[in-house]
Amino acid sequence: MSGISEKLKSAAFTAALQKALDYLEKDPEANAPKVMDMVDKFTPEGWYVSQRAAVRTVLETKNNWYRLMMNIFRLDPGVRRAFLQNFLVNASLVGSGVQEDTARREGCNVPWAILLDPTSACNLHCTGCWAAEYGGRLNLTLEEMDSIVSQGKQLGTYMYIFTGGEPLVRKKDVLALCERHPDCEFLSFTNGTLVDEQFCRDMLRVKNFVPALSVEGFETATDGRRGSGVYKQVVRAMELLKSHGLPFGISTCYTSANFADVTSEAYFDQMIEWGALFVWYFHYMPVGRGAAPGLLPTPAQRTEVYRRIRAYRETKPIFSMDFQNDAEYVGGCIAGGRRYLHISAAGDVEPCVFIHYANVNIRDVTLLEALKSPLFMAYHHGQPFNDNMLRPCPMLENPEKLRRMVRETGAHSTDCEAPEDVDTLCDRTEPYAQNWAPVSEMLWEESGRTCAGGCGMCAGCGK
């Protein structure tokens, strides 16, 4: 242990954080400013400077972010304390310091979060999704997942996200993993149909599991893709979660067909009424068999999404993330272990949940060895892939970069249904990249931020 992680793991820092959390719990509105004084005193110089300043602004102005903060303090006390400890302290403060020291020592990326697919199986048959028809043949065992988390903690990673398939098909093992690692925070993308009264009680018991429910918009759009009656099942799941004081969010994919509805004020207000604390917007990615390039948003549509989400961040008490348009806040592409990686139900260690190529399988190598594999090191050396943070992705906006990395590293396609040559994939995204480039340059210039490392807004550069 050295450098930043030594101070962050010190007894004095740990004791100060626990005291701060205790103090905050007693009276969050009155004590939050004093807690920030304590955090500033014990946090290493230059660490999370812009983020701490942003929190102080929230406390002073009592704006929409303040209202969101107070909503968090209405959660079940045990779940809330576990979240504050695991997400803010373990994953974002102490863990980040260990990650930084490990990355410096090992000369590779070290992720803040690891995405895992417990299974390829799903209980629904959504249009355009292969999971249900591929069935439950592919699974990570509980012991394999436990090993991944144990290895991740040694590197400083305390945040784990379940994808799939439908992760709650394996709810027993998912809950067991939460129990084995109470110092980690677990989030799951889920269709929500398997969330019931018993599962809510299980969440209250383990305390460190947060679901992000997939919603396509309103009832017609959701049922049109996921099946008749699914929308009502998801709404019922949110009612149960809210009534038990449990945190949850929403996951929404925006396309050329639904972008207007899912970024409307009515949709934002509906999510807040449901009780969602966050919404994660994902840009449609034309990956795999059945990919539909026509669903890619046009430059004008993506610009509208960019403007709407940022506008609502200033007024709505919900934390909204735009996976494609928010790259400036994290210094560009976060894949390849720079902030996250993905491990499929087959064990393939992929740089990104949307980019299905790999050199290694977690059943054959350690997590650290995977981070040092050729494709991951190509990401490490190549990031950021564009100085314009509105063009972060090596597949969607810079397809020539992905072509070169896959070819030069000898990575193979890990698509379990229909392996896809990298040229086939990148030929599909090339026109999109060309059309988006001039619009993104205009928006980037308009934002006043001109580089990847010195904008002062980026958690990735730390300035």
C-alpha atoms as one frame of an Amber mdcrd trajectory, in Angstrom:
protein
   0.000   0.000   0.000   1.454   3.378  -0.981   0.673   6.912  -2.086  -2.940
   8.029  -1.974  -4.260   4.642  -0.890  -2.013   4.671   2.202  -3.672   7.835
   3.501  -7.168   6.741   2.459  -6.778   3.411   4.281  -5.203   4.910   7.381
  -6.897   4.420  10.748  -7.328   8.181  11.154  -9.079   8.570   7.808 -11.304
   5.542   8.409 -12.286   6.758  11.860 -13.015  10.247  10.533 -15.278   8.877
   7.794 -17.219   6.716  10.235 -17.661   9.692  12.536 -18.832  11.774   9.582
 -21.409   9.153   8.563 -22.697   8.871  12.138 -22.983  12.645  12.366 -24.744
  12.860   9.007 -27.306  10.222  10.012 -28.394  12.201  13.091 -29.551  15.281
  11.158 -28.563  15.333   7.463 -29.857  18.820   6.721 -28.113  20.487   9.643
 -24.934  18.428   9.680 -24.097  17.974   5.976 -22.021  21.220   5.728 -20.021
  20.223   8.827 -19.439  16.770   7.386 -17.988  18.363   4.257 -15.529  20.250
   6.477 -14.431  16.909   7.914 -14.118  15.356   4.445 -12.013  18.290   3.209
  -9.730  17.986   6.230  -8.924  14.303   5.781  -9.112  13.863   1.984  -5.711
  13.915   0.219  -4.799  17.208  -1.448  -6.116  17.439  -5.009  -8.456  14.445
  -4.607 -12.047  14.909  -5.893 -11.666  18.692  -5.812 -14.389  19.535  -8.350
 -16.770  16.945  -6.892 -16.403  18.281  -3.359 -16.951  21.816  -4.623 -20.115
  20.669  -6.396 -21.477  19.122  -3.181 -20.868  22.376  -1.330 -22.783  24.287
  -4.003 -25.708  21.876  -3.626 -25.768  22.382   0.138 -25.651  26.162  -0.195
 -28.280  26.557  -2.940 -30.641  23.751  -1.809 -31.439  23.078  -5.476 -32.841
  19.986  -7.172 -29.727  17.993  -6.258 -30.348  18.885  -2.623 -33.880  17.517
  -2.909 -32.457  14.311  -4.367 -29.993  14.093  -1.489 -32.819  14.404   1.025
 -34.754  11.674  -0.824 -31.801   9.359  -0.221 -32.104  10.036   3.495 -35.690
   8.784   3.395 -34.517   5.284   2.498 -34.444   2.394   4.930 -31.718   3.369
   7.463 -29.738   0.134   7.160 -29.782   0.172   3.364 -28.888   3.865   3.315
 -25.914   3.385   5.636 -24.637   0.441   3.570 -24.923   2.541   0.406 -23.050
   5.497   1.923 -20.341   3.200   3.238 -19.944   0.958   0.195 -20.536   3.368
  -2.671 -19.123   6.635  -1.325 -16.400   5.390   0.999 -15.280   1.941  -0.180
 -15.800   2.306  -3.949 -15.354   6.019  -4.561 -12.872   7.184  -1.916 -10.745
   4.375  -0.509 -11.182   2.091  -3.527 -10.238   4.769  -6.035  -6.975   5.390
  -4.202  -6.089   1.695  -4.264  -7.047   1.515  -7.950  -4.792   4.429  -8.785
  -1.823   2.974  -6.924  -2.402  -0.464  -8.458  -2.666   0.977 -11.973   0.577
   2.900 -11.502   2.391  -0.127 -10.101   1.119  -2.632 -12.684   1.121  -0.320
 -15.710  -2.439  -1.161 -16.777  -6.006   0.035 -16.336  -7.805  -0.884 -13.097
 -11.617  -0.595 -13.103 -13.874   1.286 -10.711 -16.698  -1.138 -11.596 -16.930
  -4.656 -13.004 -19.971  -5.791 -15.005 -20.886  -9.456 -14.680 -23.409 -11.610
 -16.524 -24.575 -14.260 -14.027 -26.545 -15.940 -16.839 -27.519 -15.660 -20.477
 -31.056 -16.798 -19.619 -34.079 -14.519 -19.392 -37.738 -14.933 -18.488 -38.893
 -12.588 -21.289 -38.662 -12.712 -25.072 -38.027  -9.074 -25.955 -37.869  -8.014
 -29.590 -34.275  -7.927 -30.786 -32.809  -9.721 -27.754 -31.146 -13.102 -28.048
 -30.972 -13.953 -24.310 -34.206 -15.907 -23.936 -33.794 -18.042 -27.023 -30.162
 -18.801 -26.169 -31.457 -20.028 -22.847 -29.642 -20.835 -19.647 -26.753 -22.731
 -21.141 -24.275 -20.024 -20.209 -23.744 -19.218 -16.541 -21.027 -17.941 -14.242
 -21.097 -20.103 -11.143 -21.426 -18.525  -7.715 -17.847 -19.538  -6.941 -16.584
 -17.935 -10.149 -18.401 -14.689  -9.362 -17.124 -14.805  -5.786 -13.564 -15.200
  -7.070 -13.967 -12.233  -9.436 -15.212  -9.993  -6.628 -12.460 -11.165  -4.260
  -9.802 -10.476  -6.875 -11.408  -7.126  -7.690 -11.264  -5.966  -4.075  -7.530
  -6.662  -4.026  -7.233  -4.160  -6.899  -9.492  -1.613  -5.161 -12.767  -2.403
  -6.970 -15.859  -2.380  -4.740 -18.608  -1.715  -7.312 -20.212  -4.621  -9.227
 -22.991  -4.454 -11.791 -25.032  -7.423 -13.004 -26.131  -7.567 -16.644 -27.429
 -10.426 -18.742 -29.645 -12.169 -19.672 -31.887 -11.409 -16.722 -29.700 -11.463
 -13.585 -32.630 -12.162 -11.249 -33.132 -15.553 -12.875 -30.168 -16.276 -10.570
 -31.487 -14.234  -7.635 -30.462 -16.820  -5.022 -26.812 -16.667  -6.096 -26.920
 -12.895  -6.605 -28.109 -12.451  -3.019 -25.504 -14.923  -1.765 -22.780 -12.858
  -3.432 -24.100  -9.720  -1.741 -23.945 -11.520   1.616 -20.405 -12.761   1.036
 -19.196  -9.242   0.245 -21.053  -6.784   2.491 -18.335  -4.170   1.845 -19.240
  -3.980  -1.864 -22.168  -2.313  -3.611 -24.057  -4.379  -6.183 -26.305  -2.920
  -8.884 -28.338  -4.944 -11.359 -29.943  -4.081 -14.659 -33.223  -5.999 -14.627
 -36.530  -6.155 -16.470 -38.172  -5.901 -13.035 -40.715  -8.688 -13.477 -39.037
 -10.905 -10.852 -39.063  -8.247  -8.132 -41.683  -9.316  -5.581 -42.445  -8.914
  -1.865 -40.000 -11.640  -0.846 -37.208 -10.157  -2.929 -37.764  -6.750  -1.322
 -37.377  -8.399   2.094 -34.191 -10.050   0.845 -32.873  -6.652  -0.294 -33.561
  -5.246   3.167 -31.626  -8.154   4.627 -28.478  -7.904   2.465 -28.662  -4.076
   2.242 -26.157  -3.674  -0.616 -28.205  -4.452  -3.745 -29.730  -1.773  -5.997
 -31.856  -2.588  -9.087 -32.038  -0.503 -12.257 -35.299  -1.417 -13.981 -35.489
  -1.340 -17.770 -38.300   0.836 -19.124 -38.691   1.725 -22.794 -40.813   4.803
 -22.103 -44.543   4.591 -21.459 -46.841   1.561 -21.581 -47.305   1.190 -25.337
 -43.588   1.335 -26.107 -42.570  -0.929 -23.222 -45.178  -3.615 -23.913 -44.508
  -3.354 -27.645 -40.953  -4.554 -27.118 -41.177  -6.602 -23.944 -44.644  -8.146
 -24.127 -48.188  -7.341 -23.093 -48.553  -6.484 -19.411 -44.831  -6.068 -18.693
 -45.154  -2.311 -18.100 -47.687  -2.860 -15.319 -45.434  -5.506 -13.755 -42.489
  -3.103 -13.717 -44.608  -0.305 -12.234 -45.764  -2.727  -9.539 -42.135  -3.634
  -8.811 -41.304   0.046  -8.332 -44.276   0.477  -5.997 -42.992  -2.403  -3.870
 -39.444  -1.053  -3.778 -40.620   2.436  -2.838 -42.929   1.170  -0.102 -40.016
  -0.712   1.506 -37.708   2.325   1.424 -35.397   0.650  -1.098 -33.261   2.535
  -3.634 -33.750   1.891  -7.332 -33.215   3.501 -10.687 -34.271   3.150 -14.296
 -32.398   2.079 -17.423 -33.590   3.391 -20.787 -32.167   2.884 -24.264 -32.791
   5.812 -26.606 -33.189   5.289 -30.344 -34.340   7.212 -33.377 -37.856   5.927
 -32.654 -38.275   6.689 -28.938 -35.818   9.507 -28.125 -38.493  12.214 -27.867
 -40.709  10.287 -25.436 -37.962   9.017 -23.131 -36.357  12.446 -22.766 -39.630
  14.355 -22.367 -40.473  16.291 -19.224 -43.473  13.997 -18.740 -41.168  10.973
 -18.638 -38.781  12.627 -16.174 -41.673  13.581 -13.917 -43.086  10.054 -14.125
 -39.754   8.512 -13.085 -39.557  10.869 -10.108 -43.134  10.009  -9.119 -42.288
   6.303  -9.281 -39.511   6.989  -6.776 -36.448   6.432  -8.982 -33.258   8.023
  -7.679 -31.370   7.760 -10.976 -31.887   7.076 -14.657 -29.220   5.632 -16.919
 -29.682   6.495 -20.597 -27.983   4.242 -23.119 -27.441   5.172 -26.739 -28.614
   2.356 -29.038 -25.660   0.263 -30.261 -26.045  -1.696 -33.542 -24.288  -4.824
 -32.310 -24.834  -8.459 -33.244 -27.344 -10.367 -35.325 -30.524  -8.390 -35.828
 -28.786  -5.039 -35.384 -30.859  -2.227 -36.901 -28.767   0.792 -37.954 -32.028
   2.634 -38.629 -32.521   2.851 -34.857 -29.358   4.910 -34.463 -30.340   8.484
 -33.561 -29.642  11.087 -36.231 -27.180  13.870 -35.337 -30.134  16.211 -34.751
 -31.856  13.672 -32.494 -28.714  12.967 -30.482 -28.182  16.708 -30.073 -31.717
  17.039 -28.740 -31.069  14.246 -26.229 -27.835  15.973 -25.192 -29.595  19.278
 -24.566 -32.700  17.858 -22.858 -30.916  15.672 -20.325 -28.551  18.486 -19.353
 -31.424  20.911 -18.980 -33.365  18.576 -16.678 -30.276  18.034 -14.537 -30.629
  21.654 -13.475 -34.236  21.277 -12.284 -35.250  17.649 -11.640 -34.426  15.715
  -8.421 -33.134  12.616 -10.197 -29.553  11.726 -11.131 -29.519  11.288 -14.915
 -26.577   9.757 -16.762 -26.168   9.720 -20.537 -23.768   6.901 -21.324 -22.658
   8.393 -24.624 -22.911  12.158 -24.188 -21.411  12.438 -20.699 -17.911  11.270
 -21.568 -16.452  14.704 -20.816 -17.058  14.108 -17.105 -14.964  10.935 -17.092
 -12.284  11.804 -19.637 -13.631   9.853 -22.612 -14.101   6.107 -23.089 -14.239
   4.311 -19.724 -14.050   0.759 -21.132 -11.092  -1.598 -21.239 -10.789  -1.428
 -17.469 -10.176   2.318 -17.362 -13.331   2.643 -15.286 -15.089  -0.644 -16.064
 -14.953  -3.949 -17.930 -17.441  -6.701 -18.742 -17.324 -10.436 -18.050 -19.879
 -12.451 -20.002 -21.790 -15.507 -18.834 -19.307 -17.537 -20.896 -16.425 -16.033
 -18.885 -15.026 -13.899 -21.703 -13.372 -10.732 -20.381 -14.496  -7.976 -22.732
 -13.477  -4.309 -22.699 -17.082  -3.133 -22.971 -20.576  -4.533 -22.591 -21.227
  -3.445 -26.189 -17.941  -4.644 -27.735 -17.807  -8.416 -27.871 -14.141  -9.184
 -28.501 -11.560 -10.663 -26.146  -8.167 -12.309 -25.830  -8.834 -14.133 -22.549
 -11.419 -15.947 -20.439 -11.660 -15.462 -16.675 -11.645 -19.244 -16.226  -8.106
 -19.335 -17.605  -6.519 -16.167 -16.193  -6.614 -13.909 -13.146  -8.396 -10.587
 -13.278  -5.065  -8.753 -13.274  -3.803 -10.912 -16.138  -6.972 -10.068 -18.085
  -6.301  -6.350 -17.551  -2.840  -6.890 -19.027  -4.118  -8.866 -22.026  -3.352
  -7.418 -25.493  -6.795  -5.907 -26.184  -7.009  -4.284 -22.748  -3.509  -2.859
 -23.099  -4.475  -1.476 -26.520  -7.321   0.357 -24.773  -4.927   1.535 -22.065
  -2.492   2.992 -24.588  -5.185   4.367 -26.919  -7.447   6.268 -24.492  -8.850
   8.800 -24.980  -9.731   7.766 -28.511 -10.663  11.326 -29.431  -9.899  14.694
 -27.824 -13.533  15.606 -28.495 -15.307  14.026 -25.531 -18.534  13.870 -27.551
 -16.807  11.268 -29.724 -15.508   8.873 -27.046 -16.241   5.386 -28.390 -13.786
   3.350 -30.514 -16.734   1.565 -32.140 -19.497   4.135 -32.584 -17.603   7.375
 -33.245 -14.059   6.194 -34.065 -14.543   2.789 -35.732 -11.091   2.861 -37.289
  -9.675   2.601 -33.746 -11.586  -0.582 -32.913 -10.695  -2.154 -36.267  -7.013
  -1.589 -35.572  -7.080  -2.772 -31.943  -8.898  -6.019 -32.722  -6.670  -6.787
 -35.711  -3.378  -5.957 -33.988  -4.162  -7.874 -30.794  -5.677 -10.924 -32.447
  -8.832 -10.628 -30.357 -11.681 -12.941 -31.342 -15.426 -12.340 -31.441 -17.159
 -13.474 -28.251 -20.718 -13.141 -29.545 -22.247 -16.450 -28.481 -25.047 -16.411
 -31.036 -23.315 -15.261 -34.221 -19.623 -14.270 -34.079 -19.161 -10.960 -35.840
 -16.083  -9.874 -37.776 -14.858  -6.474 -36.635 -15.075  -5.077 -40.173 -18.736
  -6.082 -40.427 -19.449  -4.270 -37.175 -17.442  -1.153 -37.993 -18.831  -0.907
 -41.532 -22.203  -0.546 -39.800 -21.074   2.366 -37.628 -18.850   4.198 -40.139
 -21.648   6.300 -41.695 -22.922   7.250 -38.232 -19.431   8.347 -37.162 -19.004
  10.500 -40.270 -22.395  12.185 -39.853 -21.926  12.856 -36.142 -18.388  14.255
 -36.405 -19.188  17.820 -37.618 -22.125  18.206 -35.239 -20.083  16.970 -32.291
 -17.309  19.427 -33.141 -19.810  22.281 -33.039 -21.218  21.124 -29.670 -17.762
  20.568 -28.204 -16.616  24.023 -29.237 -19.853  25.468 -27.875 -19.208  23.803
 -24.510 -15.913  25.670 -24.161 -14.009  22.518 -23.240 -11.177  21.833 -25.602
  -9.134  18.926 -24.276  -9.352  15.596 -22.530  -7.041  16.410 -19.653  -7.494
  20.020 -18.663 -11.180  20.832 -18.715 -11.532  20.813 -14.956 -14.855  18.950
 -15.278 -13.464  15.492 -15.614 -13.353  12.878 -12.864 -10.931  10.961 -15.042
  -8.224  13.637 -15.067  -8.779  14.645 -11.461  -8.173  18.320 -12.085
